[in-house]
Amino acid sequence: MYGRSGVREAGGVPEGTATLPGGGRDGDARSRAVRAMLEAGRVAVVGASGRPNSLGARLVAGLESSPSGPELYLVNPRYERVGERPCLPSLEAVPGPVDLVALAVGDAHLDEQLTLAASRGDASAVVFASAFTPGLRQKLAATAEAAGMAMCGAACMGFVNPHSGLRVLGYVEPDPLLSGPVALVTHSGSAYSALLRAERRVGWALAVSSGQELVTTTADYLDYALGSAGAEVLALLVETLRDAGRVRSLLAGAARAGIPTVALAVGASPAGRAMVEAHSGALAGDDATWEALCEATGTIRVRDLSEMVDTLELLCAGRRPRSRADRSSGRLAAVHDSGAERAHLVDWAQRLGIGFSAIGPGTIARLSAALDDGLEPGNPLDVWGTGTDATVTFTESLLALAEDPDTSATVLCVDLVPEVEREDSYEEAVRAAWERTDAPLAVLCNLPSAIDRQAARRLRAAGIPVLEGTVSGLSALSHLLGLEASIRRARTVAEPPDEQRRARWAGRLAAGRPFRAEEGFELLADYGIASPLARAAGDPDGVLAAGEAVGYPLVLKTDEPGVAHKSDVEGVVVGIAEPAALAAAYADLRSRLGPRAVVARLAPGGAELSVGVVRDPLLGPMLVVGAGGVAVEVVGDRRVALPPLDAPTARSLIDRLALRPLLDGFRGRPAADVDAVTAAVLGMSRLAEELGEHLDALEVNPLRCTPAGALALDVLVVPARGSEQQPDERSC
């Protein structure tokens, strides 16, 4: 296990690891091959070299420095010896199969050498070359997979496994690497080096530069990290998702076990490309896959490497906020030596949604006793006064705020600049406070380039996180404060499906007939989503009869197949007050668009949302909640999530919309029934769970939010592409 400083203590793999997701300890053949690679006892280096600074030389040096002391076989026909070791002319000369073949050769030799390794029964390989030659990557993957080999790369920098004591590196990285709780998987080799070389208090359980992941994927490394390496924090820097369903399962399982994940996703995902018929598909956007995955698995999503390393350092400190089931996020306390920088921090805290603790009378009394005359006790707190007994003043202020029942984490916000004369009151104060409390505590510096590196190293050696930058540091603190709520979201359990309802609508979606409006509303009603009374009609008499049935005033809409967005073709007439106006409006629609129409009761006014389901190519059905109306893509106000949702998560999606204040009423308009809106989102989540595999998209737009409830005014159904329906027969 890991102590409060984030450095591994005696005891090895944490208790209960075998119950974590994945099969890293006792799993299948794939897991055994990955474990053979990451814990290799016998290693062959093909392309070993005595030439200084060459890939082959660096590989040999790293393996020789491995604490595990692997049995090494060096292979290169150009050498008889490399250093003090004999060098074999061919991989064929290596006695018996090895756990790992490290291929320090170029593209021209990769296929031949990997094929030879596979024929020998070698368990795994690391491919450092880029494999740019056309068709080479496919050949390498096919060879390794057919032989059941694990393979790191191609275009990777290797890995360090502090858990097993193995270093397989194409470049020179820190040696020794600080051992600790973090398992890192990154597609970027440059970021790999930057993270390992950062002068931060981040300890590693595993660090993998996975490259192109031709065979062994992020999911495989996560499986191993959670099972065999005993990781307590996961870190991902990824460009795309391979084996997305397994990644989701592993990350959610880790969160349920209390293991946080920090993820930096770069590049666009393929979400939303196939759902052009629905506004929700466009609204989901290129970034939706990552947003939904992180939401569903309780994963902390960061925006850049600075935020990533600040967050990892904070998590490695090992201190977690007190759990508060009555809050979605914890609250911060801050101590400053500058009024302007205090205001700067408050500005950014508001932008990031961080709340400050409301300290009680006892804390105010403690602060008053510690502060210089004229300073006001409060939170955030400006402590700068005469400088007399500064260490005591800062120590007592930090402790008073940290021990207030409403405080979840405390931060000393100082620039930690080198002083002209040695002045270590800040350092002494935070060290003294750290030793006297178990609550989360950190130092936050506003300007990284001004930090006294020696002071920062001393603080980190004591286990105290030093966050470098106002925005990245506050963002890291916000992730810590929201950690418990994120984990709760990952623990959402799906309700048992209604098998009769699912079978009925699954059959209907595959039937090959276009969905009419009435039928679309029936589908919604079966999942608890209400709509105004509506009737379909196909001729003038039928339209007038429908008008009498639903009552005036009413709405007339085209119901022709192929019209996905009715307002775009002037296919909606609102506020028809009497039969003559209805007959005239229908005649116009019929002449322009066709005879099929639907007549619906006019809904009361209110704010408008859109709620839909779109199919993500990697993760399957995805829920989209956003602004409603005709300009939803332009507004871009939306949240996405993967089902199943529980009520708090559904409410959170609504609450995080920019238009959320409209639901509370404005300019004399009454507030909407937000509980009913939440229920409609939950109904769409259940629909996505039961029918998602049979849908490419389903959208309610608008969902009218009124004091009396939430009403679906229009619905678009796009069955999965495998159905018998033609493309122009998919809407209602």
SESE-156586 format. One record per residue (C-alpha): x, y, z. Coordinates in steps of 0.25 Angstrom, whole numbers, padded with zeros to 4 digits, always signed. Each point is the difference from the previous one (the first is absolute). Last residue first. Example, Ala and Ser with C-alpha at 12.3 -4.5 7.8 and 13.67 -1.06 7.14 Angstrom:
+0055-0004+0029 -0006-0014+0002 
This chain:
-0168+0044-0151 +0013-0004-0006 +0007-0012-0006 -0007-0003-0014 +0010+0008-0009 +0012-0009+0004 -0008-0013-0004 -0005-0009+0011 +0005-0014+0001 +0008+0002+0013 +0015-0001+0000 +0002+0015+0000 -0006+0001+0014 -0013+0006+0001 -0001+0016-0001 -0012+0005+0008 -0003+0015+0001 -0009+0005+0010 -0008+0013+0002 -0007+0008+0011 +0005-0009+0011 -0006+0006+0013 +0006+0003+0014 -0008+0003+0012 -0011+0009+0005 +0009+0012+0003 +0005-0002-0015 +0012-0006-0007 -0003-0002-0015 +0009-0011-0005 +0003+0005-0014 +0006-0008-0006 -0001-0014+0004 +0010-0008-0007 +0003-0015-0004 +0013-0004-0007 +0007-0012-0006 -0010-0009+0007 -0002-0015+0002 +0012-0002+0009 -0005+0012+0009 -0013-0007+0003 +0000-0004+0014 +0011+0008+0006 -0003+0012-0009 -0015+0000+0004 +0004-0001+0014 +0009+0013-0002 -0012+0007-0007 -0009-0003+0012 +0011+0006+0009 +0001+0012-0008 -0016+0001+0001 +0001-0002+0015 +0010+0012+0001 -0009+0009-0008 -0011-0004+0010 +0008+0003+0012 +0004+0013-0007 -0015+0004+0000 +0002+0014-0007 +0000+0013+0007 -0010+0010-0004 +0002+0012-0009 +0001+0014+0006 +0012+0004-0007 +0007-0013+0003 -0003-0014+0005 +0008-0011+0007 +0001-0008-0013 +0007+0012-0007 +0011-0001+0010 +0005-0013-0006 +0003+0006-0013 +0015-0002+0001 -0003-0014+0003 +0007-0006+0012 -0013-0002+0008 -0006-0008-0010 +0011-0010-0001 +0001+0000+0015 -0015-0004+0001 +0003-0012-0008 +0012-0004+0009 -0008+0002+0013 -0012-0008-0006 +0008-0012-0004 +0005-0002-0015 +0003-0013-0007 +0004+0005-0010 +0012+0007-0006 +0000+0015+0002 +0000+0013-0009 -0002+0015+0004 -0005+0011-0009 +0000+0015-0004 +0006+0001-0014 -0009+0012-0003 +0003-0002-0015 -0004-0015+0001 -0012+0003+0007 -0005+0011-0009 -0014-0006-0003 -0005-0002+0014 +0006-0007+0012 +0012+0002+0008 +0007-0012+0005 -0001-0014+0005 +0007-0011-0008 +0000-0015+0004 +0010-0010-0006 -0003-0013-0006 +0012-0008-0004 +0014+0002+0005 +0009+0000-0012 -0009+0004-0012 -0008+0009+0009 -0015-0002-0002 -0009+0012+0003 -0011+0001+0010 -0007+0013+0002 -0006+0011+0009 -0002+0014-0005 -0003+0012+0009 -0011+0011-0001 -0004+0010+0011 -0015+0002+0002 -0013+0002-0007 -0012-0009+0002 -0002-0010-0011 -0010+0001-0012 -0007-0013-0002 +0006-0008-0012 -0005-0003-0014 +0009-0009-0008 +0002+0001-0015 +0002-0009-0012 -0006+0006-0013 +0013+0004-0007 +0011+0011+0002 -0004+0013-0009 -0015-0003-0003 -0003-0007+0012 +0006+0010+0009 -0008+0011-0007 -0013-0007+0001 +0003-0004+0015 +0001+0015+0003 -0013+0003-0007 -0008-0011+0007 +0006+0004+0014 -0004+0014-0002 -0014-0004-0004 +0000-0009+0012 +0003+0010+0011 +0012+0006+0009 +0012-0005-0007 +0012+0004+0009 +0012-0006-0007 +0002-0004-0014 +0012-0010-0002 +0005-0005-0014 +0007+0013-0004 +0011-0009-0006 +0011+0003+0010 -0011+0000+0011 -0003-0015-0003 +0014-0005+0003 +0001-0015-0004 -0009+0001-0012 +0003-0014-0007 -0014-0006+0003 -0011+0010+0000 -0007+0004+0013 -0001+0015-0002 -0004+0007+0012 -0013+0007+0005 -0001+0006+0014 -0012+0003+0008 -0009+0010+0006 -0010-0007+0000 -0003-0014+0004 +0007-0014-0001 -0012-0007-0006 -0007+0011-0008 +0014+0003-0007 +0001-0015-0003 -0013+0000-0007 +0004+0012-0008 +0013-0007-0004 -0007-0012-0004 -0010+0007-0008 +0011+0007-0008 +0008-0012-0002 +0012-0008+0006 -0002+0001+0015 +0008-0002+0013 -0005+0004+0014 +0007+0006+0011 -0002+0003+0015 +0012+0007+0006 +0012-0008+0003 +0005-0008+0013 +0013-0007+0001 -0002-0012+0009 +0007-0011-0008 -0013-0005-0006 -0004+0014-0003 +0012+0002-0008 -0003-0012-0009 -0015+0005-0001 +0005+0014-0004 +0008-0007-0012 -0012-0008-0004 -0009+0013+0000 +0011+0007-0009 +0001-0012-0010 +0012-0009+0000 +0003-0005-0014 -0002-0015-0002 +0012-0010-0001 -0003-0009+0012 +0013+0001+0007 -0004+0012+0009 -0013-0007+0003 +0006-0012+0004 +0009+0007+0010 -0012+0008+0005 -0008-0013+0004 +0013-0007+0005 +0004+0011+0009 -0014+0002+0006 -0001-0014+0003 +0014-0001+0006 -0002+0012+0009 +0015+0001+0003 +0006-0002+0014 +0004+0014+0005 +0015+0004-0003 +0009+0002+0011 +0007+0013+0003 +0014-0001+0007 +0007+0008-0010 -0008+0012+0004 +0003-0002+0014 +0015+0000-0003 -0002+0014-0007 -0007+0005+0012 +0012-0005+0009 +0010+0007-0009 -0006+0014-0001 +0009+0007+0010 +0012-0008-0005 -0004+0004-0015 -0002+0015+0005 +0013+0000+0007 +0007-0004-0014 -0008+0011-0007 +0005+0010+0011 +0015-0005-0003 -0002+0001-0015 -0006+0013+0001 +0009+0007+0010 +0013-0007-0004 +0009-0010+0006 -0006-0008+0011 +0010-0004+0011 -0005-0013+0007 +0005-0003+0014 +0007-0013+0002 +0012+0005+0008 +0009-0002-0012 -0010+0008-0008 +0002+0012+0010 +0015-0001-0001 -0001-0001-0015 -0009+0012-0001 +0010+0008+0009 +0012-0004-0009 -0008+0004-0013 -0003+0014+0005 -0012+0002-0009 +0000+0012-0009 -0002-0007-0013 -0012-0007+0005 -0008+0013+0003 -0012-0002+0009 +0005-0009+0010 -0010-0009+0007 +0005-0008+0013 -0008-0012+0004 -0008-0005+0012 -0011-0012+0000 -0003-0003+0015 +0009-0009+0008 +0004+0011+0009 +0011+0004+0009 +0012-0004-0009 -0006+0008-0012 -0002+0012+0009 +0015+0000+0004 +0005-0002-0014 -0009+0011-0005 +0005+0010+0010 +0015-0004-0001 -0001+0002-0016 -0007+0013+0002 +0009+0005+0011 +0012-0004-0009 +0007+0014-0002 +0014+0000-0004 +0004+0014-0004 -0002+0004-0014 -0012-0010+0000 -0002-0011-0011 -0015+0000-0004 -0010-0009+0006 -0011+0007-0007 -0010-0001+0011 -0014-0007+0001 +0000-0009+0011 -0012-0010-0003 -0010-0007+0009 -0009-0012-0004 -0014-0004+0004 -0004+0011+0009 -0014+0001+0006 +0004-0007+0013 +0011+0010+0003 +0013-0007+0002 +0007+0004-0012 -0004+0015+0002 +0006+0000+0015 +0012-0008-0004 +0004+0009-0012 -0002+0013+0009 +0008-0006+0011 +0012-0003-0009 -0001+0013-0007 +0000+0008+0013 +0011-0009+0007 +0009+0001-0012 -0002+0015-0002 +0004+0003+0015 +0001+0015-0004 -0003+0002-0014 -0007+0013+0002 -0012-0005-0007 -0003-0009-0012 -0010-0010+0004 -0011+0001-0011 -0010-0011+0002 -0009-0006-0010 -0008-0002+0009 -0002+0009+0012 +0007+0007+0011 +0002+0015-0002 +0014+0006+0002 +0001+0012+0008 +0008-0005+0011 +0009-0011-0004 -0006-0014-0001 +0001-0012+0009 -0011+0003+0010 -0010+0005-0011 +0003-0013-0007 -0004-0009+0011 -0013+0008+0003 -0004-0001-0015 +0002-0015+0001 -0009-0001+0012 -0011+0009-0007 -0001-0009-0012 +0007+0001-0013 -0008+0000-0013 +0009-0008-0009 +0004+0005-0014 -0007-0005-0012 +0007-0004-0013 -0008+0001-0013 +0012+0002-0009 -0003+0014-0004 -0003+0004+0015 +0013-0006+0004 +0007+0008-0011 -0006+0014+0006 +0003-0005+0014 +0014-0003-0003 +0003+0014-0006 -0007+0007+0012 +0010-0007+0009 +0011+0003-0010 -0004+0015+0002 -0001-0001+0015 +0014-0007+0002 +0005-0009+0011 -0011-0010-0002 -0007-0012+0007 -0010-0008-0007 -0012-0009+0004 -0007-0009-0010 -0013-0006+0000 -0004-0015-0005 -0009-0003-0011 -0014-0007-0003 -0004+0003+0014 -0009-0007+0010 +0008-0013+0000 +0012+0007+0006 +0013-0008+0000 +0012+0006+0007 +0010+0004-0011 +0010-0010-0004 +0015+0000+0004 +0010-0009-0007 +0010+0010-0005 +0000-0007-0013 -0014+0006-0003 +0006+0014+0001 +0012-0003-0008 -0009-0007-0011 -0009+0012-0001 +0012+0010-0001 +0006-0010-0011 -0013+0000-0008 -0003+0015+0001 +0014+0003-0005 -0002-0011-0011 -0012+0006-0006 -0015+0000+0001 -0003-0010+0011 -0011-0010+0001 -0002-0007+0013 -0007-0013-0002 -0013-0004+0007 -0002-0011-0010 -0013+0005-0006 +0004+0015-0001 +0014-0004-0005 -0006-0008-0011 -0011+0010-0004 +0010+0011-0001 +0010-0008-0007 -0010-0005-0011 -0006+0014-0001 +0012+0007-0005 -0003+0000-0015 -0014+0005+0002 -0012-0004+0008 -0008+0012-0006 +0001-0006-0014 -0006-0013+0004 -0010+0007+0009 -0006+0008-0012 -0003-0014-0006 +0001-0004-0014 +0015+0002+0000 +0002-0012+0010 +0012-0007-0007 +0011+0010+0004 -0005+0002+0014 +0012-0006+0007 +0013-0003-0008 +0009+0006+0011 +0009+0012-0003 +0014+0002+0005 +0005+0000+0014 -0005-0007+0013 +0007+0004+0013 -0006-0010+0011 +0002-0001+0015 -0006-0013+0006 -0004-0001+0014 +0001-0013+0008 -0012-0001+0010 -0003-0015-0003 -0013+0005-0008 +0009+0010-0007 +0009-0012-0005 -0012-0008-0004 -0005+0012-0008 +0014+0001-0007 +0001-0014-0003 -0014-0001-0006 +0002+0012-0008 +0013-0005-0005 -0006-0013-0004 -0011+0007-0008 +0010+0008-0007 +0009-0011-0005 +0009+0011-0007 -0003+0014+0004 +0007+0012-0007 +0011+0010+0003 +0003-0004+0014 +0007+0006+0012 -0005-0009+0012 +0003+0000+0015 -0005-0010+0010 +0001+0002+0015 +0001-0011+0010 +0008-0010-0008 +0002-0014+0005 +0010-0004-0010 -0007-0014-0003 -0015+0002-0001 -0002+0015-0002 +0012+0003-0008 -0001-0013-0008 -0015+0003-0004 +0004+0014-0003 +0011-0004-0009 -0009-0010-0007 -0011+0011-0002 +0011+0010-0005 +0002-0010-0011 +0010-0011-0004 -0001-0004-0015 +0003+0012-0009 +0000+0010+0012 +0006+0011-0008 +0009+0005+0011 -0002-0006+0013 +0010+0008+0008 -0003-0007+0014 +0003+0005+0014 -0004-0010+0011 -0001+0002+0016 +0006+0014-0001 +0002+0011+0010 -0004+0014-0003 +0007+0011+0009 +0004+0009-0011 +0013+0003-0007 -0006-0004-0014 +0009-0010-0006 -0010-0011-0001 -0011+0009-0005 +0009+0006-0010 +0005-0013-0005 -0014-0006-0002 -0005+0013-0006 +0010-0002-0011 -0003-0014-0002 -0015+0003-0002 -0010-0012+0000 +0001+0001+0016 -0003-0011+0010 +0003+0004+0015 -0002-0008+0012 +0001+0009+0013 +0002-0004+0014 +0015+0001+0003 +0014-0003-0004 +0009+0011-0004 +0007-0004-0012 +0015-0004+0003 +0005+0004-0010 -0007+0011-0007 -0002-0003-0015 +0010-0002-0011 -0007-0005-0013 -0004-0013-0006 -0004-0005+0013 -0003-0014+0006 +0002+0002+0015 -0005-0011+0009 -0001+0000+0015 -0013-0008+0001 -0008+0011+0007 +0009+0011-0005 -0004-0004-0015 +0006+0010-0010 -0005-0001-0014 +0004+0001-0015 +0002+0013-0008 -0011-0004-0010 -0001+0001-0015 -0006-0014-0001 -0003-0002+0011 +0000-0010+0011 -0003-0014-0004 -0007-0012+0007 +0002-0013-0007 -0012-0010-0003 +0008-0005-0012 -0012+0003-0010 -0001+0014+0007 +0015+0003-0001 +0001-0004-0015 -0013+0007-0004 +0004+0013+0008 +0014+0000-0007 -0006-0002-0014 -0011+0011+0002 +0011+0010+0004 +0009-0004-0012 -0011+0003-0010 +0007+0012-0005 +0013+0003+0006 -0002+0009+0012 +0004-0010+0011 +0003+0011+0009 +0012-0007+0007 +0000-0003+0015 -0007-0014-0001 -0001-0007+0014 -0002-0015-0001 -0008-0011+0008 +0000-0015+0003 +0010-0006-0008 -0005-0013-0006 +0012-0002-0010 -0009+0002-0012 -0005+0014+0006 +0014+0005+0002 +0004-0004-0015 -0013+0007-0005 +0004+0012+0009 +0014+0000-0006 -0004-0001-0015 -0011+0010+0001 +0008+0011+0008 +0013-0001-0009 -0003+0011-0010 -0007+0008+0010 +0012+0003+0008 +0006-0008+0011 +0000+0001+0016 -0010-0011+0001 -0001-0004+0015 -0005-0015+0001 -0007-0003+0013 -0003-0012+0008 +0010-0009-0007 -0001-0013-0007 +0011-0010+0000 +0015+0003-0001 +0003+0012-0009 +0007-0004-0013 -0012+0001-0008 -0001+0015+0004 +0013+0001-0009 +0015+0003+0001 +0001+0000+0015 +0007+0010+0008 +0008-0003+0013 -0001+0010+0011 +0011+0009+0006 -0002+0011-0009 -0007-0005-0012 +0007-0012-0005 +0002-0008-0013 -0007+0012-0007 -0005+0002-0014 -0009-0012+0000 -0009+0007+0011 -0007-0007+0011 +0001+0002+0015 -0006-0010+0010 -0003+0005+0013 -0005-0007+0013 -0007+0011+0008 +0006+0007+0012 -0013+0004+0007 +0006+0013+0004 +0001+0004-0015 +0013+0007-0003 +0005-0010-0010 -0013+0001-0007 +0002+0015-0001 +0014-0001-0005 -0004-0011-0011 -0011+0009-0005 +0008+0012-0001 +0011-0007-0007 -0010-0006-0011 -0006+0014-0001 +0013+0006-0003 +0006+0010+0010 +0014-0006+0000 +0002-0011-0011 +0001-0014+0008 -0013-0005-0006 -0011-0010+0002 -0008-0001-0012 -0009-0011+0005 +0000+0001+0015 -0005-0013+0006 -0006+0000+0014 -0002-0011+0010 -0007+0004+0013 -0011+0009-0006 -0009+0007+0010 -0007+0009-0010 +0001-0009-0012 -0004-0013+0007 -0012+0008+0007 -0005+0004-0014 +0001-0015-0004 -0007-0005+0012 -0011+0011-0002 -0002-0005-0014 +0000-0015+0004 -0011+0003+0010 +0000+0006+0014 +0005-0003+0014 +0008+0013+0004 -0004+0009-0012 -0014-0005-0002 -0008+0012-0001 -0008+0008+0010 +0005+0000+0015 -0003-0012+0009 +0014-0005-0001 +0005+0013+0006 -0007-0003+0013 +0012+0003+0008 +0010+0010-0006 +0012-0006-0008 +0013+0001+0008 +0000+0002+0015 +0011+0009+0003 -0002+0015-0004 -0001+0006-0014 +0002+0015+0000 -0013+0008-0001 +0004+0009+0012 -0012-0005+0008 +0004-0014-0001 -0002-0009-0012 -0004-0015+0001 
